[in-house]
């Protein structure tokens, strides 16, 4: 609540209240500048997105202990074997 008093028909405020308002507005301005700065830092935002996607991929292809998932290893081995057989077959023809 502001401390207003009347002086010659105009509302005046307590100097301490004015200082508090200035400090509050300064904090709001700093928060706004920080938000705009973060939004405009495209390189940093892209790096953050890349790190998040890499972490999600790492979580997807590894077990809780950090080792590769056996089912994905089996699929990878089958793909490599299929490509090797295809190359060998094409070389024979």
Helices and strands as residue ranges (DSSP letters): E 4-7, E 10-13, H 15-40, H 42-61, H 70-92
